[in-house]
Amino acid sequence: MAAGRPGAGDHVPQLPVRDHRPERPGPDGRAATGVALPVGGGGPTIEGLGRYLRLLGQYFAQYGKVRLAYKADFFVSVATTLVATFFGVALVFLLFRRAPEIAGWSFDEILFLYGFGLIPMAMFNVVSVNLYYFGQVYIVEGKFDRVLLRPVHSLFQVMSEQFRLEALADGAVGLGLVIWAGERLGFVWTLKALALGLLGIVCGTAIYLGVFLLLTTVSFWVEDRVGIIPPVYNMLTFGRYPLDIYNPFIRFLLSWVVPFGFAAFYPSAKLLGHHEHDTAFLWLPAVAAVSVGVAVLAWNQGVKNYSSTGS
């Protein structure tokens, strides 16, 4: 499935520009990155987090109204997304025409895994549009200068200026596959299973975000219109199949280098009772936290390294 690209009807809701000079730290703790820093040190406050959540909700609602103003374009995008997804599901059916199971995984289990992987991927795709275009639009064309003039964190602005709403259709398909395959497997959704599933979705979304945000930050040092996101994006599908079918090198790569296996395979293996992967599953929260943490640190360093294009 191709990375989310905005359609002709995509319009970016604009934030009010309060100043036309780069920000410098002042008595209120504002910094050039656009984040409100606590005076005297310390970490983010609950009040600050609530503010960003409210802003995110407002931006999402506003963008949804603008996007739905072009209904034909929007529904064509949804249909295109669903067609690509159904081709992926059809491949699973084709794989099992000749074999009752693959690497100890039955057809229904792999369908469950495939569907589960679609959910965090959809959540990520909703907010990832500007990561895909960051090098071209924000760095090469100089749009990042405008971002730095606003009293909101630069990363938050970049990710909330545009959404790919049609990606939610992928999440709905994934949820449907999980429910259907689970029914065929006799899977019981206990409170523990629901909690594990929710943990897997949240951590999976965080892993996708961390990996692609880290790749995006390369644009701060190397100006590139496309960047290195597309080839890595194409690796996503590998994480939606049992890692047991790959050779040791690929399993290591998808677990500890580009940890897409933690976004779908290990949570699904835990839910479906493939206990040989229980130890790896225990690392899921840590892998998600490290993925996001390293990416945010790289972003903040990139902002410090950024030089205006002057355009």
Wavefront OBJ file of the C-alpha trace (Angstrom):
o trace
v 0.000 0.000 0.000
v 1.484 3.296 -1.007
v 2.239 6.006 1.520
v -0.558 8.468 2.100
v -0.557 11.271 -0.419
v -2.932 14.238 -0.182
v -5.547 14.486 -2.897
v -6.586 17.467 -4.932
v -9.132 18.414 -2.312
v -6.681 18.454 0.580
v -6.443 21.885 2.156
v -4.239 22.553 5.129
v -5.909 24.414 8.011
v -3.723 27.353 8.901
v -2.578 28.359 12.348
v -2.562 32.054 13.201
v 0.865 33.637 12.854
v 1.485 35.782 15.910
v 4.914 37.066 15.068
v 7.149 37.382 12.043
v 10.460 36.947 13.839
v 12.111 33.733 14.974
v 11.313 33.088 18.598
v 13.879 33.370 21.352
v 13.496 32.181 24.921
v 11.770 34.842 26.963
v 10.361 35.273 30.440
v 7.443 32.957 29.623
v 9.784 30.129 28.680
v 9.039 30.101 24.936
v 11.732 28.575 22.778
v 12.561 28.617 19.068
v 11.115 25.153 18.641
v 7.692 26.533 19.463
v 7.304 24.547 22.674
v 6.351 26.177 25.949
v 9.195 25.343 28.297
v 8.570 25.352 32.044
v 10.366 28.205 33.752
v 13.051 26.882 36.049
v 13.269 23.463 34.366
v 11.033 20.438 34.707
v 9.026 18.351 32.296
v 5.765 18.785 30.399
v 2.726 19.604 32.518
v -0.697 17.953 32.502
v -2.141 21.328 31.535
v 0.211 21.539 28.554
v -0.685 18.024 27.440
v -4.375 18.851 27.702
v -3.826 21.937 25.563
v -2.202 19.907 22.807
v -4.950 17.299 22.914
v -7.572 20.034 22.570
v -5.669 21.579 19.673
v -5.360 18.191 17.989
v -9.096 17.635 18.281
v -9.817 21.085 16.850
v -7.398 20.645 13.944
v -8.775 17.189 13.166
v -12.382 18.406 13.207
v -11.562 21.438 11.069
v -9.596 19.395 8.555
v -12.413 16.856 8.395
v -14.895 19.602 7.489
v -12.616 20.930 4.765
v -11.882 17.458 3.388
v -15.546 16.456 3.298
v -16.384 19.631 1.411
v -14.949 17.751 -1.579
v -16.972 14.573 -1.090
v -16.327 13.044 -4.513
v -12.564 13.384 -4.148
v -12.685 12.019 -0.613
v -14.731 8.939 -1.451
v -12.573 8.188 -4.498
v -9.562 8.237 -2.165
v -11.362 5.911 0.257
v -12.219 3.524 -2.578
v -8.616 3.533 -3.818
v -7.368 2.781 -0.325
v -9.810 -0.102 0.098
v -8.908 -1.626 -3.278
v -5.218 -1.702 -2.332
v -6.088 -3.258 1.029
v -8.306 -5.931 -0.498
v -5.492 -6.912 -2.868
v -3.313 -7.528 0.181
v -6.015 -9.651 1.802
v -6.515 -11.570 -1.451
v -2.827 -12.480 -1.391
v -3.349 -14.210 1.959
v -6.115 -16.308 0.401
v -3.860 -17.214 -2.537
v -1.029 -18.300 -0.237
v -3.267 -20.902 1.368
v -4.597 -22.467 -1.800
v -1.785 -25.025 -1.717
v -0.880 -25.276 1.977
v -3.068 -25.739 5.093
v -0.586 -23.774 7.211
v 2.617 -21.763 6.897
v 5.368 -22.025 9.525
v 2.860 -23.364 12.054
v 0.318 -20.608 11.380
v -3.122 -21.470 10.004
v -5.032 -19.426 7.445
v -7.279 -17.855 10.087
v -4.310 -16.986 12.298
v -2.495 -15.221 9.467
v -5.707 -13.416 8.539
v -5.985 -12.318 12.192
v -2.348 -11.154 12.089
v -2.824 -9.306 8.811
v -5.940 -7.556 10.079
v -4.334 -6.652 13.394
v -1.395 -5.086 11.552
v -3.722 -2.873 9.524
v -5.075 -1.124 12.633
v -1.915 0.599 13.970
v -0.835 1.208 10.388
v -4.094 3.056 9.747
v -3.674 5.137 12.908
v -0.179 6.094 11.795
v -1.245 6.846 8.222
v -3.832 9.338 9.452
v -1.083 11.647 10.751
v 1.863 10.732 8.520
v 1.138 12.720 5.353
v 3.496 15.571 6.143
v 6.278 13.220 7.213
v 6.287 11.806 3.699
v 6.606 15.286 2.159
v 8.678 16.922 4.895
v 11.963 17.147 2.989
v 10.419 18.660 -0.113
v 7.754 20.947 1.341
v 9.179 22.020 4.685
v 12.942 22.022 4.079
v 13.567 22.518 0.339
v 10.649 24.923 -0.159
v 11.225 26.688 3.164
v 7.819 26.101 4.760
v 9.503 25.150 8.039
v 10.404 28.813 8.593
v 6.709 29.556 9.081
v 6.372 26.646 11.502
v 9.054 28.093 13.772
v 7.181 31.384 14.086
v 4.260 29.844 15.949
v 3.923 29.254 19.709
v 3.240 25.533 19.258
v 5.799 22.722 19.140
v 7.164 22.325 15.618
v 6.617 18.550 15.452
v 3.010 18.912 16.575
v 2.398 21.513 13.881
v 3.894 19.447 11.077
v 1.867 16.365 11.976
v -1.429 18.177 12.578
v -1.524 20.473 9.555
v -2.879 17.674 7.399
v -4.529 14.288 7.977
v -5.221 11.309 5.744
v -8.765 10.557 6.835
v -9.311 7.819 4.260
v -6.720 5.694 6.079
v -9.359 5.073 8.742
v -11.007 2.735 6.217
v -7.954 0.473 6.504
v -8.414 0.382 10.255
v -12.056 -0.611 9.841
v -11.093 -3.427 7.456
v -8.394 -4.588 9.859
v -10.805 -4.628 12.786
v -13.304 -6.577 10.707
v -10.670 -9.171 9.784
v -9.601 -9.559 13.416
v -13.188 -10.097 14.565
v -14.027 -12.504 11.723
v -10.838 -14.548 12.006
v -11.161 -14.550 15.793
v -14.663 -15.986 15.535
v -13.446 -18.755 13.227
v -10.622 -19.533 15.668
v -12.966 -19.597 18.661
v -11.029 -16.709 20.188
v -12.585 -15.253 23.349
v -12.105 -11.533 23.959
v -11.546 -11.471 27.705
v -10.595 -8.263 29.505
v -6.975 -9.417 29.443
v -7.125 -10.057 25.700
v -8.709 -6.651 25.092
v -5.998 -4.976 27.182
v -3.246 -6.826 25.298
v -4.843 -5.921 21.979
v -5.111 -2.255 22.925
v -1.498 -2.272 24.129
v -0.433 -3.780 20.825
v -2.306 -1.159 18.797
v -0.963 1.783 20.820
v 2.609 0.494 20.815
v 2.393 -0.501 17.159
v 1.272 2.988 16.193
v 4.104 4.452 18.281
v 6.654 2.181 16.589
v 5.548 3.186 13.101
v 5.614 6.830 14.151
v 9.056 6.515 15.725
v 10.634 4.736 12.754
v 9.303 7.101 10.110
v 9.841 10.226 12.188
v 13.477 9.225 12.631
v 13.810 8.781 8.866
v 12.131 12.152 8.345
v 14.698 13.936 10.519
v 17.434 13.024 8.030
v 16.054 15.880 5.910
v 17.413 18.376 8.448
v 20.945 17.393 7.456
v 20.510 16.155 3.876
v 18.136 18.122 1.671
v 16.158 15.625 -0.386
v 12.773 15.984 -2.065
v 11.756 12.381 -1.432
v 14.005 11.098 1.341
v 14.459 7.489 2.424
v 10.911 6.889 3.661
v 9.461 5.160 0.533
v 11.812 2.132 0.461
v 11.367 1.540 4.194
v 7.606 1.997 3.848
v 7.616 -0.901 1.408
v 8.939 -3.130 4.211
v 5.721 -2.734 6.191
v 4.044 -5.704 4.551
v 6.773 -8.051 5.799
v 5.720 -7.289 9.376
v 2.158 -8.432 8.687
v 3.193 -12.044 8.099
v 4.667 -14.516 10.625
v 8.335 -13.717 11.171
v 8.881 -17.476 11.407
v 8.738 -17.722 7.599
v 11.843 -15.548 7.167
v 15.509 -16.381 7.582
v 17.282 -15.342 10.831
v 18.708 -12.157 9.334
v 15.281 -10.872 8.213
v 13.766 -11.813 11.587
v 16.492 -9.852 13.370
v 16.057 -6.896 11.000
v 12.282 -6.739 11.518
v 12.609 -7.150 15.278
v 15.547 -5.030 16.380
v 16.632 -2.745 13.520
v 13.374 -1.710 11.848
v 11.016 -3.171 14.484
v 7.887 -3.615 12.376
v 7.506 -7.120 13.793
v 6.623 -5.584 17.166
v 3.809 -3.576 15.574
v 1.770 -6.614 14.522
v 3.440 -10.019 14.718
v 4.461 -10.236 18.376
v 1.146 -8.848 19.742
v -0.801 -11.238 17.493
v 1.401 -14.176 18.505
v 0.740 -13.370 22.165
v -3.020 -13.135 21.637
v -3.179 -16.362 19.615
v -1.132 -18.418 22.060
v 2.132 -18.815 20.138
v 4.044 -18.881 23.404
v 7.465 -19.278 21.796
v 7.317 -15.506 21.201
v 6.198 -14.494 24.710
v 9.671 -13.277 25.700
v 9.902 -10.984 22.685
v 6.436 -9.605 23.427
v 7.625 -8.421 26.844
v 9.897 -5.970 25.031
v 6.993 -4.329 23.185
v 6.509 -1.261 25.454
v 10.265 -0.663 25.626
v 10.681 -0.916 21.853
v 7.812 1.544 21.344
v 9.188 3.990 23.923
v 12.718 3.854 22.510
v 11.450 4.262 18.935
v 9.529 7.424 19.778
v 12.116 8.757 22.230
v 15.043 8.480 19.827
v 12.986 9.999 17.008
v 11.903 12.999 19.104
v 15.474 13.598 20.270
v 16.638 13.482 16.646
v 13.863 15.911 15.668
v 14.801 18.401 18.386
v 18.452 18.194 17.356
v 17.440 18.675 13.740
v 15.483 21.816 14.625
v 18.602 23.209 16.291
v 20.614 22.343 13.182
v 18.055 23.843 10.782
v 19.059 26.860 8.696
v 16.486 28.944 6.871
v 16.432 28.711 3.079
v 15.684 32.417 2.958
v 12.724 31.827 0.636
l 1 2 3 4 5 6 7 8 9 10 11 12 13 14 15 16 17 18 19 20 21 22 23 24 25 26 27 28 29 30 31 32 33 34 35 36 37 38 39 40 41 42 43 44 45 46 47 48 49 50 51 52 53 54 55 56 57 58 59 60 61 62 63 64 65 66 67 68 69 70 71 72 73 74 75 76 77 78 79 80 81 82 83 84 85 86 87 88 89 90 91 92 93 94 95 96 97 98 99 100 101 102 103 104 105 106 107 108 109 110 111 112 113 114 115 116 117 118 119 120 121 122 123 124 125 126 127 128 129 130 131 132 133 134 135 136 137 138 139 140 141 142 143 144 145 146 147 148 149 150 151 152 153 154 155 156 157 158 159 160 161 162 163 164 165 166 167 168 169 170 171 172 173 174 175 176 177 178 179 180 181 182 183 184 185 186 187 188 189 190 191 192 193 194 195 196 197 198 199 200 201 202 203 204 205 206 207 208 209 210 211 212 213 214 215 216 217 218 219 220 221 222 223 224 225 226 227 228 229 230 231 232 233 234 235 236 237 238 239 240 241 242 243 244 245 246 247 248 249 250 251 252 253 254 255 256 257 258 259 260 261 262 263 264 265 266 267 268 269 270 271 272 273 274 275 276 277 278 279 280 281 282 283 284 285 286 287 288 289 290 291 292 293 294 295 296 297 298 299 300 301 302 303 304 305 306 307 308 309 310 311
